[in-house]
């Protein structure tokens, strides 16, 4: 009932950032391939952090 008072967990924050980076990478893929690759690499780093958080639960 009072779930809206609870803040987001670290995993939720990273997941939101991960999805945003993937979308940004996709958007850049048609105009600037190098920048797209950089964004994709950043997303992969976050993906590894998310996996580590899930394993440690």
Secondary structure, DSSP 8 states (H G I E B T S, - for coil): --GGGS---HHHHHHHHHHHHHHHHHHHTTT-HHHHHHHHHHHHHHHHHHHHHHHT-
